[in-house]
């Protein structure tokens, strides 16, 4: 059946490589979900965003002429309850989050560049300090870094054809989910 399309630009998103568009993209996702689902699209361009949270029946389509850039500000990634390396903990949300959702998708032939160097810079600075104290392993937990895509407690999820680049931590984490 035909699905309704929700363009993030109609919700205020701009392609200027500076503006953090998280709230505009999230408004499109929330409206789409409230109206029964559909497809989230972007006009051609480059969009900076922090964490976004897909909902049930929402399909985010990132086409070949769309580049998503991850924000390089930790404040744009709220801490959530999740699991990291076998430990239940709070951790920054991923760039793209699918949590407690069914029938959601992220597809397209576009690029998601998480620009995770800011996370790795933090990690290596902390690692240098921790190594001198003999605390090498603890830095893995203390240097909270941003994942690119998280699927958590969800089902019937599709991730297809995208290019993910420059993760700040794990690129794709599949957690407590099925039918992916």
N, C-alpha and C positions, 0 to 999 in steps of 0.2 A: 504494500500500500504506500501511497505517497506520504512522505514525511515533511513536516513543516521545517523551514530553514530559518535560523536565527543568526543574523550577521552581527559580530561583535562591534563593528563600526557603528551600527545603529544604537548601541548602548554606550557610546563615547570612546571606544578604543581608537587610538591613533597610531599611525606608523611613522614614528619620528626618531626611533632608536634611543630616545631619552625617557619619555613618559612611561611610568610603570602602569601597565594596563590591567593589573590583577582585578580590580573592582569592576571594571567594565566587562571583562571576560566572564567574571563570576556572575554578574547580573544577567548576562545572556544565558548562561548555564541554568541559573535558578529560574528564570522566566520559562525557558524551554521545558524544564522538568515540571514546573507548575502547570503547564499547558499540555501535559501528557507525553512530552518527549519530542525529539526531532534532531536536527543536525545543526551544529554550531559551525559557522564559516567565518573566514577572514577575507577582506579585500587584499589583493596582492600587496606585499610589503613586509616590513620588519617590525615585530612587536616585542617589547620588553614586558615581562611579567614575573611576579613572584608566584607563590602557591595558588593553584586553582584546584577546585574540588568538583569532579564530575558526579552526577547523580544518576539514578536509574533512568533508563530509556534515553539517555543523552549520548550523542555521537559527536565528538569533536573532530572535524576534518581539517587537516593542515595540508593544503594543496602545495604543488611544486613551486609556486611563486610566493610562498609564505615562509618566513624565517621567524622562529620564536627564539628570543634571547632571554635567558634566565637573568633575573635581577641579581646584582652583586652585593645586595644589602641583606644581611641576616634577618633584619627586622621584617622583611617581606616573606618570611617563612615561619609561620607560627608553630610553636611546639605542640605536638600531638602525642597521644599514647600510641605506642607502636612496639615493635620488637627489632632489636639490633643485635646481631651476632649472638643470638641465643638468650638475650636478656630483655624482659619486658621493661620498658622505660619511656621517658618522654624524650622526644627528638624533633628536630625541625621537620615540618611537613616537606614532602617532595615538591618539585616544581609542578608535576601533574599527579594528582591524587584521585584514586577511585577507591573509596572506602564505604563499606556497607551499601553497595549498589548492585543492581542486577541489570543485565542487558545494556551495558554501556560500551563505548568504543572510542579509540583514538586511532585515526587512520590518516592516510594521505601520503603523498610523495614529497612533502616538505621536510624542513630540517628543524630540529629542536636542539639548539646549542645552549646547553646549561651554563656555559661560561664559568665552570667550577673552579677556576684558578684561585679565586678568593678563599675557597674552602681549603684547598691544598696549601696555600700560603700560611693559613692559620695552623693547619696540621703540622707542617714542617717546622714552623717557629716553636710550637709547643713540643714537638718531638725532640728538638735540640735541647730544650730546657729539661724535659723529662728524662732523656737518656743520661744526662750528667748526674741525675739522682737515682739511677737504676730503676726507673719506673716506666720503661719502654712500653709495656703492654697497656698501661692505664691511659696513655694518650689516645688510643683508639676509641675509648669511650668518652673521654673529656673533650676531644676536638670534634664537637658535633658538626657534621657536614651534611650538605643537602643532596639527597637522592634525586634522580631525574624523574623517574616514574615509579609510583607505588600503587599496587593493587592489594587491598587489604580487606578481608572478610567480605568478598564479593563473588559473584558468579555470572557466568555467561558474558564474559568480557573479551573484547577483541582489541588487539594492538597489532597494526599491520602496516607495512611498507614505509614507515618513517625512518629517517636517519637521526639517531641520537648522537650528539658530540659533547665532548668536554665535561663529563660528569664531575660533580664536586665530591661524590662518594659513590655509592652503587648506582649503576645506570638504571637497571630495572629490578625491582624487588616484588616478588609475588609471595603473598603472606596470607595464610589461613583462607585460601580461596579455591574455587573449583570451576571447571568448565571454562578454561581460559584459552 
